[in-house]
Amino acid sequence: MDDNEARIVDGRLWADFCDALKSAGEQVLRDTTPADPFNRAEGYRYLTRLLRLSLEKNIEFGDPRFPAFYSLSHATAKIGNDNPDNVYQNCAVSGRYNYRIRGQRGSVPYLSVETKAGSYGSTGTMAPTGHIELEDLDILDDGSFEILVSATPQPGNWLAMTPESDNMLVRQTFENRSAETAATLTIECLNADGEAQLDPAEFAAQLDGVTAFITGTAGLFIDWMAVFSAHVNQLPANDQQMCLSAGGDPSIHYHNSCWKLGPDQALIIEVDELPVCRSWNFQLSNYWLESLDYRHHQIHVNKHTASYGGNGSLQIVVAHQNPGANYPNWLSTAGHDQGSMLFRYIEAQSFPQINTRVIQFGAL
């Protein structure tokens, strides 16, 4: 009996799990985080959501020999300024194995599939190891396609891995969800070994990984907010490498920042001339980098839903209340007084300055 098996038998595994879960709460109590009841409550809700996601990631979908797609970010559990225009799919893989993805194109305008190395709970990063998107794929007339995934080159549609690759991330980005159809994807391992059954020692390691992911994810993005605090209510371009190391898409240019408004203030965001790009969008998130509740509030706008000035300029108004029909690109703070925000360009040919200013709401 190895040590992990001994920890299961004598109960230390579960006790250690509970202790580590309790310790994860210290992330919410950092000196730099908001100390009011509302933002603290959201912080603890965030940890419960990370727990749900981490159980899926590490236990239910953690075996790279028997992979399946699941979502590590969706409407009720979110990570790292998740895009409300996206469907995210994740999958455990390993550079030791070869995989085949079978897909049906659908009509979604943008789809990318990436392999990554590491996670927020182990290395603190999700380093890119391979990238492919719709324009790279040979797709049959019926909309079907296949992608081979491996650490060695393959003919046709091939997604690269490295020996260190251990997870996969799919982004599907919509312009209008009600009018577009998501792509459907399945995946199989072509050279799996062993059986799909519980291994006690492996389960112990997986359970340890659950709380490591929670602490690592929460800690990483609280660290980001400390960086963003240098430019409150502004939208400078990010360190793009920082975004890529946390799982970002190399086809996207990121402007992450934070916002903070008093009860009678509004944030004006303006771009004089938008670049040629596949798309862009802007979103509001909370302090913990969860997109605000887009099920019930208008908290984001994109290239295809926005209203523009006569010269093609863009103005977005962030305010606690609706300023009226003269400001069609109003976004609601959904009861928040502060949080994070993100303006992203997808496949842009240039990256113009994004101008911001805070005014009194009555001056609109």
C-alpha positions as CSV (number, residue, x, y, z in Angstrom):
1,M,0.0,0.0,0.0
2,D,1.5,3.3,-1.1
3,D,1.1,6.6,0.9
4,N,-1.8,7.8,-1.2
5,E,-3.7,4.5,-0.6
6,A,-2.9,4.8,3.1
7,R,-4.3,8.3,3.2
8,I,-7.5,7.0,1.8
9,V,-7.8,4.1,4.3
10,D,-7.1,6.2,7.4
11,G,-9.1,9.2,6.3
12,R,-6.2,11.7,6.0
13,L,-7.0,12.3,2.3
14,W,-10.5,13.7,3.1
15,A,-9.2,15.7,6.1
16,D,-6.4,17.2,4.0
17,F,-9.0,18.0,1.3
18,C,-11.2,19.8,3.7
19,D,-8.3,21.7,5.3
20,A,-7.0,22.8,1.9
21,L,-10.5,23.9,0.9
22,K,-10.8,26.0,4.1
23,S,-7.3,27.5,3.4
24,A,-8.5,28.6,-0.1
25,G,-10.8,31.1,1.6
26,E,-7.7,33.1,2.6
27,Q,-7.5,34.3,-1.0
28,V,-10.8,36.2,-0.6
29,L,-9.4,37.8,2.6
30,R,-6.3,39.3,1.1
31,D,-5.4,42.9,2.2
32,T,-5.9,44.1,-1.4
33,T,-9.4,42.6,-1.9
34,P,-12.6,44.6,-1.2
35,A,-13.8,44.2,2.4
36,D,-17.5,45.1,2.0
37,P,-20.2,42.3,2.4
38,F,-21.2,42.3,-1.3
39,N,-17.8,41.8,-2.9
40,R,-16.7,39.4,-0.2
41,A,-19.9,37.4,-0.7
42,E,-19.2,37.2,-4.4
43,G,-15.6,36.1,-3.6
44,Y,-16.9,33.1,-1.6
45,R,-19.5,32.3,-4.3
46,Y,-16.6,32.4,-6.7
47,L,-14.8,29.8,-4.7
48,T,-17.9,27.5,-4.7
49,R,-18.0,27.9,-8.5
50,L,-14.3,27.1,-8.8
51,L,-14.9,24.0,-6.6
52,R,-17.6,22.8,-9.1
53,L,-15.3,23.4,-12.1
54,S,-12.3,21.8,-10.4
55,L,-14.2,18.6,-9.5
56,E,-15.2,18.3,-13.2
57,K,-11.7,19.1,-14.4
58,N,-9.7,16.9,-12.0
59,I,-12.0,14.0,-11.3
60,E,-14.9,13.5,-13.8
61,F,-12.9,14.5,-16.9
62,G,-9.3,14.1,-15.7
63,D,-8.2,11.0,-17.5
64,P,-6.4,11.8,-20.8
65,R,-6.8,8.2,-22.0
66,F,-10.6,8.5,-22.1
67,P,-11.2,12.2,-23.1
68,A,-14.4,14.1,-23.4
69,F,-15.2,17.8,-23.8
70,Y,-16.7,19.7,-20.9
71,S,-16.9,23.4,-20.1
72,L,-14.5,25.1,-17.6
73,S,-16.3,28.4,-18.0
74,H,-20.1,29.0,-18.6
75,A,-23.0,31.1,-17.4
76,T,-22.8,30.1,-13.7
77,A,-19.1,29.3,-13.2
78,K,-16.5,31.6,-14.7
79,I,-12.8,32.1,-14.9
80,G,-10.5,35.0,-16.0
81,N,-12.8,37.5,-17.7
82,D,-14.7,34.8,-19.6
83,N,-16.2,36.1,-22.8
84,P,-20.0,36.2,-22.8
85,D,-20.0,35.7,-26.6
86,N,-18.1,32.4,-26.2
87,V,-18.8,28.8,-25.7
88,Y,-15.8,27.3,-24.0
89,Q,-14.9,23.6,-24.2
90,N,-12.1,21.9,-22.3
91,C,-10.5,18.4,-22.4
92,A,-7.8,16.5,-20.7
93,V,-5.1,15.3,-23.1
94,S,-1.5,14.1,-22.8
95,G,1.5,14.6,-25.2
96,R,2.1,10.8,-24.7
97,Y,-1.1,10.0,-26.7
98,N,-2.6,10.7,-30.1
99,Y,-6.2,11.9,-30.6
100,R,-8.8,12.4,-33.3
101,I,-11.4,15.2,-33.1
102,R,-14.5,14.8,-35.2
103,G,-16.6,17.9,-35.8
104,Q,-19.5,19.4,-37.5
105,R,-18.9,23.0,-38.6
106,G,-22.2,24.7,-37.7
107,S,-22.3,28.4,-38.4
108,V,-20.4,30.0,-35.5
109,P,-18.2,32.7,-37.0
110,Y,-15.0,31.9,-35.0
111,L,-13.6,28.7,-33.6
112,S,-10.2,27.9,-32.3
113,V,-8.7,24.8,-30.7
114,E,-5.6,25.0,-28.7
115,T,-3.4,22.6,-26.7
116,K,-2.0,23.9,-23.4
117,A,0.6,22.9,-20.8
118,G,0.0,23.4,-17.1
119,S,-2.9,24.7,-15.1
120,Y,-3.5,27.4,-12.5
121,G,-3.2,24.8,-9.8
122,S,0.1,23.3,-10.8
123,T,2.3,25.6,-12.8
124,G,0.2,28.7,-12.4
125,T,0.0,29.1,-16.2
126,M,-1.6,27.5,-19.2
127,A,1.2,27.8,-21.7
128,P,0.2,27.5,-25.4
129,T,1.6,24.4,-27.2
130,G,-0.6,24.3,-30.4
131,H,-3.3,26.4,-32.1
132,I,-5.6,25.8,-35.1
133,E,-8.8,27.7,-36.2
134,L,-11.5,27.4,-38.7
135,E,-9.6,29.0,-41.6
136,D,-6.8,26.4,-41.1
137,L,-9.2,23.5,-41.6
138,D,-10.1,21.4,-44.6
139,I,-13.9,21.1,-44.2
140,L,-16.0,18.7,-46.3
141,D,-19.1,19.9,-48.2
142,D,-21.4,18.5,-45.5
143,G,-19.6,20.6,-42.8
144,S,-17.8,17.8,-41.2
145,F,-14.1,17.7,-40.4
146,E,-11.4,15.8,-38.5
147,I,-8.4,17.0,-36.6
148,L,-5.5,14.8,-35.6
149,V,-3.8,15.9,-32.3
150,S,-0.3,14.7,-31.5
151,A,3.2,15.7,-30.5
152,T,4.4,14.6,-33.9
153,P,3.3,16.2,-37.2
154,Q,0.4,14.5,-39.1
155,P,-1.0,15.0,-42.6
156,G,-4.1,17.1,-43.1
157,N,-5.8,18.9,-40.2
158,W,-3.2,18.6,-37.4
159,L,-3.1,20.3,-34.0
160,A,0.3,20.2,-32.4
161,M,1.1,19.2,-28.9
162,T,4.4,18.9,-27.0
163,P,5.3,16.2,-24.5
164,E,4.2,18.6,-21.8
165,S,0.7,19.2,-23.2
166,D,-2.0,18.2,-20.7
167,N,-5.2,20.1,-21.7
168,M,-7.1,21.4,-24.6
169,L,-9.2,24.6,-24.9
170,V,-11.9,25.3,-27.6
171,R,-13.3,28.8,-28.1
172,Q,-16.4,29.3,-30.2
173,T,-17.2,33.0,-30.6
174,F,-20.7,34.2,-31.6
175,E,-21.9,37.4,-33.2
176,N,-25.6,36.6,-32.5
177,R,-26.2,33.5,-30.5
178,S,-29.9,33.3,-31.5
179,A,-29.1,33.2,-35.2
180,E,-26.0,31.0,-35.2
181,T,-25.3,27.3,-34.6
182,A,-22.4,26.0,-32.5
183,A,-20.0,23.5,-33.9
184,T,-20.2,20.0,-32.4
185,L,-17.1,18.2,-31.4
186,T,-16.2,14.7,-30.1
187,I,-12.7,13.4,-29.3
188,E,-11.1,10.0,-28.9
189,C,-7.7,8.8,-27.9
190,L,-6.2,6.6,-30.6
191,N,-3.7,4.7,-28.5
192,A,-5.2,4.5,-25.0
193,D,-3.9,2.0,-22.6
194,G,-5.4,0.5,-19.4
195,E,-9.1,0.5,-18.4
196,A,-11.5,3.3,-17.6
197,Q,-12.0,2.6,-13.9
198,L,-11.1,4.1,-10.6
199,D,-7.6,3.8,-9.4
200,P,-7.4,4.7,-5.6
201,A,-3.9,6.2,-5.8
202,E,-4.7,8.3,-8.8
203,F,-8.0,9.4,-7.2
204,A,-6.0,10.7,-4.2
205,A,-3.8,12.7,-6.5
206,Q,-6.8,14.1,-8.4
207,L,-8.5,15.2,-5.1
208,D,-5.3,17.0,-4.1
209,G,-5.5,18.7,-7.5
210,V,-9.0,20.0,-6.8
211,T,-8.1,22.4,-4.1
212,A,-4.8,23.3,-5.8
213,F,-6.7,24.5,-8.8
214,I,-9.1,26.6,-6.6
215,T,-6.3,28.3,-4.8
216,G,-4.1,28.8,-7.9
217,T,-6.9,30.2,-10.0
218,A,-8.2,32.6,-7.4
219,G,-4.7,33.7,-6.5
220,L,-3.6,34.3,-10.1
221,F,-6.5,36.6,-11.0
222,I,-6.4,38.5,-7.7
223,D,-2.7,39.1,-8.6
224,W,-3.9,40.5,-11.9
225,M,-6.3,42.9,-10.2
226,A,-3.3,44.3,-8.3
227,V,-1.6,45.0,-11.6
228,F,-4.8,46.5,-13.1
229,S,-5.2,48.9,-10.1
230,A,-2.5,51.0,-11.6
231,H,-4.9,52.1,-14.4
232,V,-8.4,52.2,-12.8
233,N,-11.1,53.2,-15.4
234,Q,-8.6,53.1,-18.2
235,L,-8.0,50.5,-20.9
236,P,-4.4,50.3,-21.9
237,A,-3.2,47.3,-23.9
238,N,-2.2,44.3,-21.8
239,D,1.1,42.5,-21.6
240,Q,0.0,40.1,-24.3
241,Q,2.4,37.4,-23.1
242,M,0.8,37.5,-19.7
243,C,-2.6,36.8,-21.3
244,L,-1.2,33.9,-23.4
245,S,0.4,32.3,-20.4
246,A,-3.0,32.2,-18.7
247,G,-4.7,30.5,-21.6
248,G,-5.3,33.4,-24.0
249,D,-5.8,33.1,-27.7
250,P,-2.9,34.3,-29.9
251,S,-5.5,35.7,-32.4
252,I,-6.9,38.0,-29.7
253,H,-5.4,41.3,-28.5
254,Y,-6.4,42.0,-24.9
255,H,-7.1,45.2,-23.0
256,N,-7.8,44.0,-19.4
257,S,-8.3,46.6,-16.7
258,C,-10.5,47.5,-13.7
259,W,-13.3,49.9,-13.1
260,K,-14.7,51.7,-10.1
261,L,-17.7,54.1,-10.0
262,G,-19.4,56.1,-7.4
263,P,-23.2,56.0,-7.2
264,D,-23.6,59.1,-9.4
265,Q,-20.8,58.4,-11.9
266,A,-20.6,57.0,-15.4
267,L,-17.6,55.6,-17.4
268,I,-17.4,56.7,-21.0
269,I,-15.4,54.5,-23.4
270,E,-14.6,55.8,-26.9
271,V,-12.7,54.6,-29.9
272,D,-12.4,57.1,-32.7
273,E,-11.8,54.6,-35.5
274,L,-12.2,50.9,-35.0
275,P,-9.7,48.6,-36.8
276,V,-10.3,46.1,-39.5
277,C,-10.9,42.9,-37.5
278,R,-12.9,39.8,-37.4
279,S,-14.7,41.1,-34.4
280,W,-14.3,43.0,-31.1
281,N,-16.2,43.0,-27.9
282,F,-16.2,44.8,-24.5
283,Q,-17.4,43.3,-21.2
284,L,-17.8,44.1,-17.6
285,S,-16.8,41.7,-14.9
286,N,-16.7,41.6,-11.1
287,Y,-13.6,42.0,-8.9
288,W,-12.9,38.2,-9.2
289,L,-12.8,38.4,-13.0
290,E,-16.1,36.7,-13.5
291,S,-18.2,38.3,-16.3
292,L,-21.3,39.9,-14.8
293,D,-24.5,38.0,-15.0
294,Y,-25.3,38.3,-18.8
295,R,-28.4,36.1,-18.3
296,H,-30.2,39.0,-16.7
297,H,-28.3,42.2,-17.4
298,Q,-26.8,43.9,-20.5
299,I,-23.1,43.8,-19.6
300,H,-21.3,43.4,-22.9
301,V,-21.4,44.6,-26.5
302,N,-19.7,43.4,-29.7
303,K,-18.9,44.5,-33.2
304,H,-22.3,43.2,-34.5
305,T,-24.6,44.4,-31.7
306,A,-23.1,47.9,-31.2
307,S,-24.5,51.1,-32.5
308,Y,-21.9,53.4,-34.2
309,G,-21.4,57.1,-34.7
310,G,-21.8,58.6,-38.2
311,N,-18.1,58.4,-38.8
312,G,-17.8,54.8,-37.5
313,S,-16.7,55.8,-34.1
314,L,-17.8,53.9,-31.0
315,Q,-19.1,55.1,-27.6
316,I,-19.9,52.8,-24.7
317,V,-21.5,54.1,-21.5
318,V,-21.1,52.1,-18.2
319,A,-23.5,53.3,-15.6
320,H,-25.6,52.0,-12.7
321,Q,-28.8,53.1,-14.5
322,N,-30.0,53.4,-18.0
323,P,-29.2,56.8,-19.5
324,G,-31.8,56.5,-22.2
325,A,-32.2,56.0,-25.9
326,N,-29.4,58.5,-26.8
327,Y,-26.9,56.0,-25.4
328,P,-27.7,52.7,-27.1
329,N,-24.4,51.1,-26.0
330,W,-25.2,51.4,-22.3
331,L,-23.9,48.6,-20.1
332,S,-25.2,47.9,-16.6
333,T,-23.0,47.5,-13.6
334,A,-25.6,45.0,-12.3
335,G,-25.4,46.3,-8.8
336,H,-21.6,46.4,-8.6
337,D,-19.5,49.4,-7.6
338,Q,-16.2,48.0,-9.0
339,G,-14.8,45.1,-11.0
340,S,-12.7,44.2,-13.9
341,M,-13.3,44.9,-17.6
342,L,-11.9,43.7,-20.9
343,F,-11.9,45.1,-24.5
344,R,-10.7,42.5,-27.0
345,Y,-9.9,42.6,-30.7
346,I,-10.1,39.3,-32.7
347,E,-7.7,39.1,-35.7
348,A,-7.3,42.9,-35.8
349,Q,-4.9,44.6,-38.3
350,S,-4.2,47.4,-35.8
351,F,-4.9,48.3,-32.2
352,P,-6.1,51.9,-31.8
353,Q,-6.1,53.7,-28.5
354,I,-9.2,53.2,-26.3
355,N,-10.1,56.5,-24.6
356,T,-12.0,56.6,-21.3
357,R,-13.3,59.3,-18.9
358,V,-15.5,59.3,-15.8
359,I,-18.3,61.9,-15.6
360,Q,-21.2,62.6,-13.4
361,F,-24.3,60.7,-14.5
362,G,-26.4,63.8,-14.7
363,A,-23.9,65.3,-17.2
364,L,-24.8,62.7,-19.8
